[in-house]
Amino acid sequence: MYIILSIFLTIILGSVSLMMGPVAGSLLAFGIIAGILLEGLFLLKEIHKRLTKDEPDYDPVKEAYENYLKEKESKVQG
């Protein structure tokens, strides 16, 4: 239902922009496209912030210690 409403409103907006003339219609179209792109960027930033919030911080000391324990264990076994 939302897609049908969106299509209908887009048809009306396109007709209005054609009636306004080339300069005003172009400015209106540019404003709409720029607004959509900026909103998309803000949404991507929000998604990135939410995904990286749960990511653990990189700890090189802990990783080096775990590698040391693995090497030590492999030398004892082999």
A tleap script that builds the chain and sets N, CA, C and O, in Angstrom:
source leaprc.protein.ff14SB
mol = sequence {
  NMET TYR ILE ILE LEU SER ILE PHE LEU THR
  ILE ILE LEU GLY SER VAL SER LEU MET MET
  GLY PRO VAL ALA GLY SER LEU LEU ALA PHE
  GLY ILE ILE ALA GLY ILE LEU LEU GLU GLY
  LEU PHE LEU LEU LYS GLU ILE HIE LYS ARG
  LEU THR LYS ASP GLU PRO ASP TYR ASP PRO
  VAL LYS GLU ALA TYR GLU ASN TYR LEU LYS
  GLU LYS GLU SER LYS VAL GLN CGLY
}
set mol.1.N position { 0.821 -1.184 0.000 }
set mol.1.CA position { 0.000 0.000 0.000 }
set mol.1.C position { 0.870 1.255 0.000 }
set mol.1.O position { 0.548 2.245 -0.657 }
set mol.2.N position { 1.979 1.201 0.747 }
set mol.2.CA position { 2.878 2.339 0.819 }
set mol.2.C position { 3.493 2.634 -0.545 }
set mol.2.O position { 3.674 3.797 -0.906 }
set mol.3.N position { 3.818 1.580 -1.309 }
set mol.3.CA position { 4.437 1.787 -2.618 }
set mol.3.C position { 3.470 2.454 -3.585 }
set mol.3.O position { 3.888 3.276 -4.401 }
set mol.4.N position { 2.187 2.116 -3.509 }
set mol.4.CA position { 1.190 2.721 -4.398 }
set mol.4.C position { 1.045 4.209 -4.065 }
set mol.4.O position { 0.975 5.044 -4.967 }
set mol.5.N position { 1.000 4.531 -2.790 }
set mol.5.CA position { 0.926 5.928 -2.368 }
set mol.5.C position { 2.166 6.696 -2.817 }
set mol.5.O position { 2.065 7.832 -3.279 }
set mol.6.N position { 3.326 6.076 -2.681 }
set mol.6.CA position { 4.571 6.702 -3.093 }
set mol.6.C position { 4.589 6.964 -4.603 }
set mol.6.O position { 5.019 8.032 -5.037 }
set mol.7.N position { 4.136 6.018 -5.388 }
set mol.7.CA position { 4.080 6.193 -6.846 }
set mol.7.C position { 3.115 7.317 -7.199 }
set mol.7.O position { 3.421 8.154 -8.048 }
set mol.8.N position { 1.975 7.341 -6.565 }
set mol.8.CA position { 0.973 8.368 -6.848 }
set mol.8.C position { 1.503 9.762 -6.507 }
set mol.8.O position { 1.347 10.696 -7.294 }
set mol.9.N position { 2.127 9.902 -5.341 }
set mol.9.CA position { 2.683 11.194 -4.953 }
set mol.9.C position { 3.831 11.623 -5.871 }
set mol.9.O position { 3.992 12.813 -6.141 }
set mol.10.N position { 4.618 10.681 -6.345 }
set mol.10.CA position { 5.703 10.993 -7.265 }
set mol.10.C position { 5.168 11.482 -8.599 }
set mol.10.O position { 5.733 12.399 -9.195 }
set mol.11.N position { 4.083 10.878 -9.076 }
set mol.11.CA position { 3.461 11.333 -10.319 }
set mol.11.C position { 2.959 12.770 -10.161 }
set mol.11.O position { 3.162 13.601 -11.045 }
set mol.12.N position { 2.313 13.057 -9.049 }
set mol.12.CA position { 1.810 14.414 -8.810 }
set mol.12.C position { 2.973 15.404 -8.718 }
set mol.12.O position { 2.912 16.486 -9.303 }
set mol.13.N position { 4.014 15.047 -8.000 }
set mol.13.CA position { 5.170 15.935 -7.853 }
set mol.13.C position { 5.863 16.158 -9.194 }
set mol.13.O position { 6.293 17.274 -9.485 }
set mol.14.N position { 5.977 15.118 -10.011 }
set mol.14.CA position { 6.569 15.269 -11.336 }
set mol.14.C position { 5.752 16.174 -12.225 }
set mol.14.O position { 6.309 16.986 -12.964 }
set mol.15.N position { 4.442 16.050 -12.167 }
set mol.15.CA position { 3.571 16.917 -12.965 }
set mol.15.C position { 3.695 18.373 -12.532 }
set mol.15.O position { 3.749 19.272 -13.371 }
set mol.16.N position { 3.741 18.604 -11.225 }
set mol.16.CA position { 3.880 19.967 -10.712 }
set mol.16.C position { 5.222 20.561 -11.137 }
set mol.16.O position { 5.293 21.731 -11.516 }
set mol.17.N position { 6.279 19.763 -11.076 }
set mol.17.CA position { 7.597 20.288 -11.456 }
set mol.17.C position { 7.675 20.584 -12.948 }
set mol.17.O position { 8.391 21.502 -13.349 }
set mol.18.N position { 6.961 19.836 -13.776 }
set mol.18.CA position { 6.929 20.133 -15.211 }
set mol.18.C position { 6.157 21.413 -15.491 }
set mol.18.O position { 6.504 22.154 -16.411 }
set mol.19.N position { 5.127 21.680 -14.719 }
set mol.19.CA position { 4.330 22.896 -14.913 }
set mol.19.C position { 5.056 24.144 -14.422 }
set mol.19.O position { 4.758 25.248 -14.878 }
set mol.20.N position { 6.004 23.988 -13.500 }
set mol.20.CA position { 6.695 25.131 -12.921 }
set mol.20.C position { 7.708 25.752 -13.877 }
set mol.20.O position { 8.088 26.909 -13.695 }
set mol.21.N position { 8.141 25.034 -14.863 }
set mol.21.CA position { 9.151 25.542 -15.781 }
set mol.21.C position { 10.475 24.831 -15.556 }
set mol.21.O position { 10.647 24.120 -14.566 }
set mol.22.N position { 11.401 25.022 -16.471 }
set mol.22.CA position { 12.651 24.257 -16.388 }
set mol.22.C position { 13.535 24.646 -15.192 }
set mol.22.O position { 14.149 23.771 -14.580 }
set mol.23.N position { 13.610 25.917 -14.857 }
set mol.23.CA position { 14.507 26.331 -13.775 }
set mol.23.C position { 13.952 25.906 -12.417 }
set mol.23.O position { 14.656 25.282 -11.623 }
set mol.24.N position { 12.715 26.240 -12.158 }
set mol.24.CA position { 12.117 25.898 -10.864 }
set mol.24.C position { 11.969 24.382 -10.706 }
set mol.24.O position { 12.192 23.839 -9.624 }
set mol.25.N position { 11.591 23.707 -11.792 }
set mol.25.CA position { 11.463 22.247 -11.729 }
set mol.25.C position { 12.800 21.569 -11.482 }
set mol.25.O position { 12.887 20.591 -10.741 }
set mol.26.N position { 13.848 22.105 -12.117 }
set mol.26.CA position { 15.181 21.544 -11.906 }
set mol.26.C position { 15.648 21.753 -10.472 }
set mol.26.O position { 16.229 20.852 -9.866 }
set mol.27.N position { 15.397 22.925 -9.936 }
set mol.27.CA position { 15.776 23.186 -8.541 }
set mol.27.C position { 15.026 22.277 -7.576 }
set mol.27.O position { 15.600 21.764 -6.616 }
set mol.28.N position { 13.754 22.087 -7.839 }
set mol.28.CA position { 12.956 21.195 -6.995 }
set mol.28.C position { 13.470 19.750 -7.081 }
set mol.28.O position { 13.608 19.071 -6.064 }
set mol.29.N position { 13.747 19.296 -8.302 }
set mol.29.CA position { 14.252 17.926 -8.479 }
set mol.29.C position { 15.614 17.760 -7.816 }
set mol.29.O position { 15.879 16.745 -7.172 }
set mol.30.N position { 16.473 18.760 -7.975 }
set mol.30.CA position { 17.790 18.690 -7.339 }
set mol.30.C position { 17.663 18.640 -5.820 }
set mol.30.O position { 18.364 17.873 -5.160 }
set mol.31.N position { 16.775 19.450 -5.269 }
set mol.31.CA position { 16.572 19.450 -3.822 }
set mol.31.C position { 16.071 18.112 -3.315 }
set mol.31.O position { 16.505 17.636 -2.266 }
set mol.32.N position { 15.159 17.507 -4.055 }
set mol.32.CA position { 14.621 16.199 -3.642 }
set mol.32.C position { 15.705 15.137 -3.694 }
set mol.32.O position { 15.856 14.358 -2.752 }
set mol.33.N position { 16.468 15.098 -4.794 }
set mol.33.CA position { 17.510 14.074 -4.943 }
set mol.33.C position { 18.613 14.274 -3.907 }
set mol.33.O position { 19.071 13.306 -3.299 }
set mol.34.N position { 19.040 15.509 -3.700 }
set mol.34.CA position { 20.079 15.775 -2.702 }
set mol.34.C position { 19.595 15.406 -1.298 }
set mol.34.O position { 20.360 14.856 -0.505 }
set mol.35.N position { 18.338 15.704 -0.989 }
set mol.35.CA position { 17.793 15.349 0.318 }
set mol.35.C position { 17.746 13.851 0.540 }
set mol.35.O position { 18.045 13.366 1.631 }
set mol.36.N position { 17.371 13.121 -0.497 }
set mol.36.CA position { 17.323 11.657 -0.383 }
set mol.36.C position { 18.724 11.087 -0.182 }
set mol.36.O position { 18.920 10.192 0.639 }
set mol.37.N position { 19.697 11.604 -0.929 }
set mol.37.CA position { 21.069 11.112 -0.779 }
set mol.37.C position { 21.637 11.426 0.603 }
set mol.37.O position { 22.303 10.583 1.205 }
set mol.38.N position { 21.383 12.620 1.106 }
set mol.38.CA position { 21.872 12.962 2.446 }
set mol.38.C position { 21.205 12.109 3.524 }
set mol.38.O position { 21.858 11.676 4.474 }
set mol.39.N position { 19.919 11.873 3.373 }
set mol.39.CA position { 19.222 11.016 4.341 }
set mol.39.C position { 19.789 9.599 4.314 }
set mol.39.O position { 19.918 8.957 5.356 }
set mol.40.N position { 20.127 9.114 3.117 }
set mol.40.CA position { 20.752 7.797 2.996 }
set mol.40.C position { 22.101 7.745 3.688 }
set mol.40.O position { 22.432 6.754 4.338 }
set mol.41.N position { 22.884 8.814 3.552 }
set mol.41.CA position { 24.176 8.861 4.237 }
set mol.41.C position { 24.015 8.870 5.758 }
set mol.41.O position { 24.765 8.196 6.465 }
set mol.42.N position { 23.054 9.621 6.258 }
set mol.42.CA position { 22.812 9.632 7.705 }
set mol.42.C position { 22.368 8.258 8.205 }
set mol.42.O position { 22.767 7.827 9.287 }
set mol.43.N position { 21.541 7.571 7.413 }
set mol.43.CA position { 21.116 6.232 7.814 }
set mol.43.C position { 22.286 5.254 7.809 }
set mol.43.O position { 22.399 4.418 8.705 }
set mol.44.N position { 23.160 5.354 6.802 }
set mol.44.CA position { 24.338 4.493 6.771 }
set mol.44.C position { 25.257 4.750 7.959 }
set mol.44.O position { 25.827 3.817 8.523 }
set mol.45.N position { 25.398 6.018 8.336 }
set mol.45.CA position { 26.222 6.357 9.496 }
set mol.45.C position { 25.625 5.758 10.768 }
set mol.45.O position { 26.355 5.237 11.611 }
set mol.46.N position { 24.313 5.831 10.907 }
set mol.46.CA position { 23.641 5.275 12.083 }
set mol.46.C position { 23.784 3.749 12.129 }
set mol.46.O position { 24.018 3.177 13.194 }
set mol.47.N position { 23.645 3.106 10.990 }
set mol.47.CA position { 23.816 1.651 10.927 }
set mol.47.C position { 25.235 1.279 11.303 }
set mol.47.O position { 25.450 0.343 12.072 }
set mol.48.N position { 26.213 2.008 10.765 }
set mol.48.CA position { 27.613 1.730 11.079 }
set mol.48.C position { 27.885 1.899 12.571 }
set mol.48.O position { 28.598 1.097 13.174 }
set mol.49.N position { 27.312 2.949 13.164 }
set mol.49.CA position { 27.517 3.196 14.587 }
set mol.49.C position { 26.926 2.058 15.423 }
set mol.49.O position { 27.527 1.634 16.410 }
set mol.50.N position { 25.763 1.571 15.033 }
set mol.50.CA position { 25.137 0.493 15.799 }
set mol.50.C position { 25.873 -0.828 15.637 }
set mol.50.O position { 25.939 -1.616 16.580 }
set mol.51.N position { 26.428 -1.083 14.451 }
set mol.51.CA position { 27.141 -2.339 14.230 }
set mol.51.C position { 28.496 -2.351 14.928 }
set mol.51.O position { 28.903 -3.386 15.455 }
set mol.52.N position { 29.195 -1.235 14.942 }
set mol.52.CA position { 30.523 -1.212 15.557 }
set mol.52.C position { 30.470 -1.044 17.066 }
set mol.52.O position { 31.492 -1.211 17.732 }
set mol.53.N position { 29.316 -0.721 17.622 }
set mol.53.CA position { 29.201 -0.563 19.069 }
set mol.53.C position { 29.434 -1.901 19.764 }
set mol.53.O position { 30.036 -1.938 20.837 }
set mol.54.N position { 28.971 -2.992 19.174 }
set mol.54.CA position { 29.091 -4.303 19.798 }
set mol.54.C position { 30.419 -4.985 19.487 }
set mol.54.O position { 30.717 -6.042 20.042 }
set mol.55.N position { 31.210 -4.397 18.615 }
set mol.55.CA position { 32.482 -4.989 18.224 }
set mol.55.C position { 33.506 -4.798 19.342 }
set mol.55.O position { 33.677 -3.686 19.840 }
set mol.56.N position { 34.190 -5.880 19.741 }
set mol.56.CA position { 35.174 -5.728 20.818 }
set mol.56.C position { 36.393 -4.932 20.339 }
set mol.56.O position { 36.739 -4.959 19.158 }
set mol.57.N position { 37.028 -4.234 21.264 }
set mol.57.CA position { 38.215 -3.455 20.936 }
set mol.57.C position { 39.395 -4.388 20.676 }
set mol.57.O position { 39.509 -5.450 21.287 }
set mol.58.N position { 40.262 -3.978 19.769 }
set mol.58.CA position { 41.444 -4.760 19.431 }
set mol.58.C position { 42.495 -4.584 20.525 }
set mol.58.O position { 42.865 -3.462 20.871 }
set mol.59.N position { 42.970 -5.708 21.064 }
set mol.59.CA position { 43.976 -5.673 22.122 }
set mol.59.C position { 45.209 -6.456 21.642 }
set mol.59.O position { 45.199 -7.687 21.676 }
set mol.60.N position { 46.261 -5.770 21.198 }
set mol.60.CA position { 47.419 -6.480 20.650 }
set mol.60.C position { 48.176 -7.293 21.706 }
set mol.60.O position { 48.772 -8.319 21.377 }
set mol.61.N position { 48.163 -6.857 22.953 }
set mol.61.CA position { 48.867 -7.598 24.008 }
set mol.61.C position { 48.177 -8.936 24.247 }
set mol.61.O position { 48.837 -9.967 24.378 }
set mol.62.N position { 46.858 -8.915 24.302 }
set mol.62.CA position { 46.111 -10.152 24.523 }
set mol.62.C position { 46.300 -11.110 23.345 }
set mol.62.O position { 46.440 -12.319 23.533 }
set mol.63.N position { 46.302 -10.561 22.138 }
set mol.63.CA position { 46.502 -11.415 20.962 }
set mol.63.C position { 47.899 -12.027 20.952 }
set mol.63.O position { 48.057 -13.200 20.611 }
set mol.64.N position { 48.915 -11.247 21.321 }
set mol.64.CA position { 50.281 -11.764 21.378 }
set mol.64.C position { 50.392 -12.860 22.437 }
set mol.64.O position { 51.067 -13.867 22.222 }
set mol.65.N position { 49.741 -12.667 23.559 }
set mol.65.CA position { 49.770 -13.679 24.623 }
set mol.65.C position { 49.083 -14.966 24.169 }
set mol.65.O position { 49.574 -16.060 24.445 }
set mol.66.N position { 47.964 -14.843 23.484 }
set mol.66.CA position { 47.270 -16.036 22.983 }
set mol.66.C position { 48.114 -16.760 21.934 }
set mol.66.O position { 48.146 -17.990 21.906 }
set mol.67.N position { 48.792 -16.010 21.078 }
set mol.67.CA position { 49.684 -16.634 20.097 }
set mol.67.C position { 50.837 -17.349 20.789 }
set mol.67.O position { 51.233 -18.438 20.374 }
set mol.68.N position { 51.373 -16.744 21.836 }
set mol.68.CA position { 52.453 -17.359 22.597 }
set mol.68.C position { 51.985 -18.679 23.214 }
set mol.68.O position { 52.696 -19.682 23.166 }
set mol.69.N position { 50.782 -18.666 23.795 }
set mol.69.CA position { 50.270 -19.900 24.400 }
set mol.69.C position { 50.037 -20.978 23.351 }
set mol.69.O position { 50.291 -22.153 23.618 }
set mol.70.N position { 49.562 -20.610 22.169 }
set mol.70.CA position { 49.354 -21.588 21.100 }
set mol.70.C position { 50.677 -22.184 20.634 }
set mol.70.O position { 50.773 -23.393 20.424 }
set mol.71.N position { 51.701 -21.341 20.472 }
set mol.71.CA position { 53.011 -21.826 20.064 }
set mol.71.C position { 53.603 -22.748 21.130 }
set mol.71.O position { 54.196 -23.779 20.812 }
set mol.72.N position { 53.438 -22.374 22.375 }
set mol.72.CA position { 53.975 -23.174 23.469 }
set mol.72.C position { 53.282 -24.537 23.519 }
set mol.72.O position { 53.918 -25.569 23.732 }
set mol.73.N position { 51.964 -24.513 23.317 }
set mol.73.CA position { 51.187 -25.751 23.322 }
set mol.73.C position { 51.579 -26.643 22.151 }
set mol.73.O position { 51.667 -27.860 22.313 }
set mol.74.N position { 51.815 -26.070 20.985 }
set mol.74.CA position { 52.185 -26.874 19.822 }
set mol.74.C position { 53.575 -27.455 19.982 }
set mol.74.O position { 53.832 -28.547 19.475 }
set mol.75.N position { 54.500 -26.760 20.679 }
set mol.75.CA position { 55.834 -27.296 20.906 }
set mol.75.C position { 55.795 -28.454 21.890 }
set mol.75.O position { 56.554 -29.413 21.756 }
set mol.76.N position { 54.900 -28.366 22.892 }
set mol.76.CA position { 54.791 -29.439 23.890 }
set mol.76.C position { 54.215 -30.685 23.244 }
set mol.76.O position { 54.662 -31.795 23.530 }
set mol.77.N position { 53.227 -30.513 22.373 }
set mol.77.CA position { 52.588 -31.669 21.731 }
set mol.77.C position { 53.452 -32.261 20.628 }
set mol.77.O position { 53.450 -33.477 20.437 }
set mol.78.N position { 54.171 -31.453 19.919 }
set mol.78.CA position { 54.898 -31.944 18.749 }
set mol.78.C position { 56.326 -31.840 18.944 }
set mol.78.O position { 57.098 -32.209 18.058 }
savepdb mol mol.pdb
quit
